[in-house]
Amino acid sequence: MRQVLLIVDVQPSFSPPAWLLRDIDRLLGHMPTVATVECHDEAITPFQAQLGWRPPEQERSLIAADRHFVKHGYRPTNEVLHHLIQLAPERVLVCGIQTETCVLAAGFALFDLGLRPTLITDLTLGSSLDPSGALGARLWRHHFRHTTTLAELLATGT
């Protein structure tokens, strides 16, 4: 099965734990990889005005993905989505930070394009609302059905 890994917002400002970086790195080299990075531009997404919080204006991914894209809101940009379409995957594996917000937003965008989003449930973290990511994983299963784990992927030689 042709797969692509989308890594959502694994960046210094979100303080990912070492185990998340290590375990995502285990999938690198097995399939094409794309990482997003959340950066602030109030003219595009009014985080400060509406939420009183904002990500940094400049940021970098902590994952050595094949391609990196900056985004200025919850969902992946059209540039990211176009790149994923060009890779023609049978499914897009999704992992990263803020399962119930940015990761879920990526799922909706991928689903709407017919790209079969599949959440790697043990490679995501939630926001301060639910650090475990359990809420986001439940929402994912409800909306998109498809989930997997790192162990399942490694067992199939992914």
ZIDA-V844161 format. One line per field, one symbol per residue. psi: psi as a letter, one per 30 degrees, with the letter a starting at -180 (. if undefined). burial: # if it has 16 or more other ideal C-beta (glycine too) atoms within 10 Angstrom, else .. A space follows every 50 residues. Layout:
# ZIDA-V844161
psi: ???
burial: ???
This chain:
# ZIDA-V844161
psi: kjlkkjjjhjlefghkleeeeeeefffkfflkkkklkjlkjffejheeee fglkllekllkgkilekkkklhaellleeeeeeeeffhlfljkklakieg deeeeeeeeeefgggikjkjeghlkaafeiffgeeeeeeeeeefeklale eeeefgg.
burial: ..#########.##.#...#..##..#...##########....#.#... ...##...#.###.#..#####.####..##.##..#.#.########## ###########...#############..#..#..##.##...#.###.# ..#....#
